[in-house]
Amino acid sequence: MTFTRRSFLGVAAGAAAVAAVGSPIPALAANKPLTIGFSQVGAESEWRTANTASIKAAAKQAGVNLKFADAQQRQENQVKAIRSFIAQRVDVIAFSPVVETGWDTVLREAKAAKIPVILTDRAVKVSDPSLYVSFIGSDFVEEGRRAGRWLLEYDKQLGGKPLNIVELQGTVGSAPATDRKNGFAEVIAANPKLKIIRSQTGDFTRAKGKEVMEAFLKSEGKNINVLYAHNDDMAIGAIQAIEEAGLKPGKDIVIVSIDGVRGAFQAMVQGKLNVTVECNPLLGPTLMQTAQAVAAGKPVAKRVTIEEGVFPADVAAKVLPTRKY
Ligand code: GYE
């Protein structure tokens, strides 16, 4: 299979505030430095590393006292971290929830302690939306749709060939895995020749992406035309598996992934990855601004989304030097 040239859809990456204002929280005493307790998902991907670096740098720049806890991809660790932030009486709690459900109890405890909660990156499903003041993060359904639209267009260029797709899902129960799966499925449903033949989680890591791709190759072999990976790290792991199986990633198997990290751009420059849909991890400055506003008793947007682009392989060499993560 040859790579289809496609124009690049946009680069803009910045935060854009969207509608709906949350309830104001009592103001913090002026001139006392703000303390934020932040519970991070883990260190599972290049995206996450960039996200952590952005939050730490922005806290430093804003003079915020940041208490940072790494949950190693486990919800119980996040619940523990949040309880410890409540016990320490931090001014604001922020976290990137590993999964969507199971947060009601601990968030009610934060609310009872009058500590505002800001969600970053991943969303939660809670019965009471007043359990958090703001959610700052990307539209993952739209990212999945963008990946699907690229593939529809690619298939059009091939003259509408049937394509067998294998899918590497992110962490089970996480917002990006669920949303990216749904957005992609919704779009490719327009073309019945595009079929997902296998779909399994690779937990957003390179190691698992490689392992699961090996299993896909073992059972499906040359039946696989396309890999859709919910993040670049799993795609990069899978590239290794494809090469070890004696096939050419990006050619024998077309690869579509999400994040737009440097490693993906390098893979595209080498012709091993066909496209990456951008997901911007640089949420630190927006988080600090939002936390400061909340602590000052100012109303904040309930939902802050991030503008992102799509980068096909033919723009990779030109764009790579400008990438910030
Ligand atoms: O795409 C993936 C990471 O939640 C958007 O988590 C984030 C995702 C990101 O591990 O690489």
Residues whose N, C-alpha, C, O or C-beta is under 5 A from the ligand:
A	BS01	GYE	E44 S45 W47 R48 D121 R122 P176 F204 H230 N231 D259 C279
